[in-house]
């Protein structure tokens, strides 16, 4: 017997299926999450899409809860994973003081000011000053107030774990009016918000990490050499306020671009300096979409300072690469929320590899330059020439190494894990 076709049910009464038919509609609309409902109730816009050239162009609306103007941002692929918003602090004014049961990191897009942080019952407020390019984290459930020191509005970009918490407990009051004090997140030490530039290996992959709750200038701060994305690629992972919210800061050299690599949704790239574009397409499309006539699967986003783009717009794994086209190095910060490397599905302690930094023939997901679609380099060279920028992609990078001659895509063994 054939299955019932979608739409046969009247939507009012439940009917037990008969024979080989199935219960339910078969097709339905995705329902809003508690966090979706929360954003709607806030009365400000919510931008959804693959990205935007610069968030400074987003339309903002009066935001009663914060006392400023703002807009939520939920790029494709980040739904239910983590939240983002842009807020404008009034000239010579301040946002309302608040606390909440979710993590929050801020990047200053425009302006200069200060932030006050304190715990319930404290007699002393910790205050630190920020400027354009500063980045800081608010400790979990700590009271805080953001103050603008100038006669022009200040713009801050925020990343939060609000969706994770609101979707789980489904109580706005429980998030914003919880009395618990996280002393392990905010020690009250006098130097808590002092910048610390010491480098240590992160405990998961051994990459460069800084334990600091405040960075005065992420646009120009020193970055150690990494080389995983491109030759000369520099990168560091700041670790702030004992957060699960994960991010890194990285920079491509002038006239160079990253190897394409694949992972699932969560990461959003924010341009800090320079300008460029990102290509992304589903991993199932293959490594050479233009060559294979599948270029319609490819998405492109051009952006500049404080522009944003989602690395994997949604569903399964996506290849993506980042292309510097300006006359200064291309600096990015990637925000993942709590979906950080090392949290991939699997049994704790199971052997894993740094697969986004390893090439296909090594069992990773990075496409070596000699395997990528020829269209990419050809287009990149033309764009740089038009911009008066020297292309520094060396010809030998596009020649198959002797040890990999004869190796084919069918020989690769892609990792099983699903996060990046």
N, C-alpha and C positions, 0 to 999 in steps of 0.2 A: 504494500500500500504506500502511496506517495505521502511525503511529509506535508503538513499544512504549510501553505505559503504565508510569508509575512503579511500582516495586515488583515488576516481573516478574523481575528478576535475583535470583540466589540470594545475592549478597553475598560469595561465596567464590571463584568462578571467573569470570574475565573471558571474555566471549563476544563475538566479532567480530560486528558488526551485519550483517544481510542486507537486501537490497532497499533500501527507503526508511527503514528503522528507524535509530535513533541509538544510539550507545554511551552507557553510563552509566545512572545511576538516574533522572536527571531532577530528583528532589527529594532533598535531603539536609539534615543538620543542620549548622549553623555550627560549625566546629571551634575549640577554644580556641587562642589565640595563645601564644607563649612567655611573654608578660607575664601572661596569664591563669593559666598554669601556675605562674609565679613567685608571684603573689598567693595562689593556693591553697596552695602549699608553705609560705607564711609563717605559716599557722595562725591568722590573725585574720579577722574578718568582712569581707565586701565588700558595701557598700550599692550597689544598682543601682535606678534609678528616674528619675522626672522631676525630683525634688528633695525637699527636706525642710525643714520649718519652721525648724529651727535644728540645725546639726551638733552643738551641745552636747548634744543628746538622743541621739546615736548610741550604741549599745552598743559598748563597747570591751573588748578581750581582751588578756591578757598577750602581749607581742611580744618574743620572745627576741632577735632581731637588734638591735633598738633599745634594749632595756632598759626600755621603758615599756609602756604599753598603747595599743592603736590599732585603727583600722578603715580599710580601703581604701574609696574612693568612686569609682564609675565610672558617672556619669550617662549616660542614653541619648543617643546621638549623639556621645559623646566617645571611644568605644571605638577603639583603635589611634591616636588623635590625641594624647592626653596623659593623664597620671595624676594622681590626687589621693588624699590620705589625711588622717586626723586622728590626732594622737598626744598622749598624756597623759604629761607629765614628772612623775616622782614628787616628792612634797613634800620639800624640802631635798635633792633628789637630782639626777641628771643622766642624759641618754641616753648610750648608748655612742658613743665616737668612731668615725667612719667617713668614708670618701670613696667617690665613685662617678663613673662616666663619664656622668652625665646632669645636666641643669640642675635646680635646685630653688629655689623661692621659698616663704617662710613668712609667714603672717599669724597674729598672736597673738590667740587668742580669749579666753583667761583667763590671769591670772598675771603674774609679773614675774621676770626673770632675766637671763642673759647668754649669749653665744655666743662660743666660742673658734674661731679659724680659723688654719690654718697649712699650709704646703707641706712635703712630705718634704724633709728636710735643713735646714729652717729652725730657728734657735735661738730665735726670738721668735714668740710667739703673739699674734695680734691679737684683742682682746677688746672687745666692745661690749655695752651693756645694752639690754634691751627691756622693754616693758610691754604691757598690753592695747591692741590697735590698731596695734602696730608691725608693719612689714613689712620683710623683708630677703631677700637672695639669697645663696646659697652658691656661690662660684665653682666652675666645673667641675673635678672631681677633687681639690678641696682637702680636707684633713682638717678636720673640724669636730666640735664637742662642744657640746651645748645643756644649760645648767645652770639649775635652778629655784632662785630665791633666797628663796622663801616657804615657809610651813608648810602650804600647800594645793597640790594638784596644779595644774600649768599645762597649758593646752590650746593646741596649735598646729595650724593648717590648712596643708597643704603642697600645692603643685602641682609636677609634675615632667614631664620629657621621658623618663622611664624606659621607657614603652611603645615609643617610637620607637627607642631604642637596643637594648633587649632583643629586640624583634621582628626587628631587622635582624641582629644578630650571634649571637643565641640562645646566649649564654654568660654565666651569672651571675658566674662567676669573672672573666671578661674585663671585666665592669662594675665589680666591687667590688675587684679586685686588679690594677689597671692602674697601672704605675709612671710614666706620662707626666705631666709637670708643665706646666700651662698658665699660663706666666708672663704671657701677654697677657690672661688672665682675672683674675689676682690679682697686682697689681704689688707688693704688700707696702708700699705707701705708708702713712705714719702716719695720713693722713686718708681712707683707703680706705672706711671705714664711717661717715664723717661725713656728716650730712644736707646735701644741696645743694638749695636751693629756686629756683635760677635757671631761668627759662623760656626755651626755644628752640623753633623749629619742628621737628617731626619730619621726617626727610628724604623721606618718602613722600608724605604728604598735607598737610604744613604745619600740622598741629594742634599744640597745646601739649604740650611734652615736658620732662621733668626727667631729667637724667643723675645718678642717685644710687643707691647700693647699699644704702641704709638710709633708711627713713621712720619717725620716732619715733611718729607717730600719724596713720594714714590716716583715722581716724574724724572728725578735726577739722582736718586740714591744709587750707591754702588751695588753692582750685581756681579757675583762670581761667575767665572766661565763654566759652561755646562756642555755645550756642543751636541746635545741630544736631538734638537730640532733642525739645526743647521750649523755649519762651521762658523764659529764665533758667537753662537747663541749663548746669552748670559741669563741666569735665572736664580731666584731664591724663593723659598717658601717661608713667609712669616707665620709664626704661631702665636696667637693672641688670646688672652684671658681664658686659657684652658678650653678653648672652643672646639667643637666638632666641625664648625664651618671652615672649609678648606679653600685656600686660594694660593696662587703664586704670582710673581712678577717676573717677566722675561723680556728680552730685547734681541731682535735680529739686527745684524750689521746692515749698513747702508748697501742697497743694491743686491740683497739676498732674500730668499724666501725659504719657508720651512718645508720639510718633507711632509707629504700627506700622510695622515695616520687615522686610524679608526677607533672609536669607542662610542658608548651609548650616550644618551642625553644627560644633561646636568650642567655642563660647562657653558659659561657665557664669557666671551672675550670683551674687555673694555680697553679701548685705545687710550694710552697715556701720553704718547708723543709720536709724532710723525703721522703718516697716513698710509692706507693700504686697502686691501680687500681680502675677503675670505671666500674660498670655494668650498662647497660641501655637497655630497651626494651619498645615497645609501650604499653600503658596502656590497650589497647584492648586485649593483650595477657593474661592478668590476673596477679595475684600476685605470682603464683607458676609455672613458665614456665618449669623447669626441671621435676617437679612432674607430670605436665600435658603433657609432651612430646613435648613442644614447645620451647625447648632450641635453636633451629635454629634462633629464633627471637631475641636472646640476642646478644648484642655487648659488647665487653670488650676492655678496653684500659689500659695498664700498663704505668706508667710514674713516673718520679722522678723530682728533682728540675728543675723548668722552663719548665716542660712538660705540655702539654695542652690537654684538652678533652672537647668535646661538650656534655653537659648534655642531650640534646634532639636533636638527629640528624635531625629531621624534620618531620612535619606533626602530627597534634593532640598532645596529651600529652604523655610523656614518663616517666616511672619509672626509677629512677637511684639512685645508692648508691655508697658510696666512702669508700674504705677499706685500712686501714693503715697496712703496713706489715714490715716497717723498725724498726730500734732500736732507733728511736727518734720520738716525736710527729709528726703527719701528718698535716702540715699547708697548707691551700689553700686560694687563693683569687678567687672569682667568679665575672666575669665581665658580665654585662647584657646590656650595652649600655643604651639607653633611655627607655628600656622596663622594668621598675622597678615595684615592687609591689605597688599597689594603682593606677596603670594605667590600670587596667583590664577593658575590655569592660563593659559598664553599665552606668546607670544614675549617675551623681555626687551626692554623699551623700547617695547612696544606701548602705544598710548594707552589710558588707563583713566579711570574717573570714580569719585568718592567716592559710590558708588551707595546705600549704606545711609543716607547723610545727605541724599540728594536725592530729591525727590518723584517719583511715577509720571509726571507730565506732563513732567518734566525728563529722563526716561530712567533714573531711579533706582527704588528699591523701597519708599521711604517713602510711606505712605498719608496724604495731607493730611487734616486734621480734617474738612474739608467733604466728603470722599469716604468716610469710615469708616462702619461700621455704627452707626446711631442708638442701638442697644441699649447700646453702650459708655458713652456719656456719661450716659444715663439711669440706668444702674446705678451709675456712679461718683458721681453727685450724691446718690443715695439712701444709699450707703455713707458718704459724708462727712457727710451730715446726721445719720445715726445715731451717728457718731463725734464729733459736735460740731465738725467742721472746715469752714471756709469753702471752697467750691469756687471756684477762681480761673481756671477755663477760660472765656475770654471768648467771648460769643455770636458776635462777628464772625469768630472763627476758623472757625466752622462754616458760614459763608456763602461760596458760590462766588465767587471773585474775578472781576471783570468780564472780565479777559483770558482766563479759562479757561471762560467760559460757552460751551456748545456743544461743549466738548471731551469725548470719550468714551473709555472704557477701550480701545476698539479702536484709538485713535490712538497709544497709548503704544508705545515701543520699549524693551523691557527689555534690560538689559546681558546679554552672553553669558557672562561669567565666573561662576564657581560658588562663590566663597568670600566671606566678609563682613567 
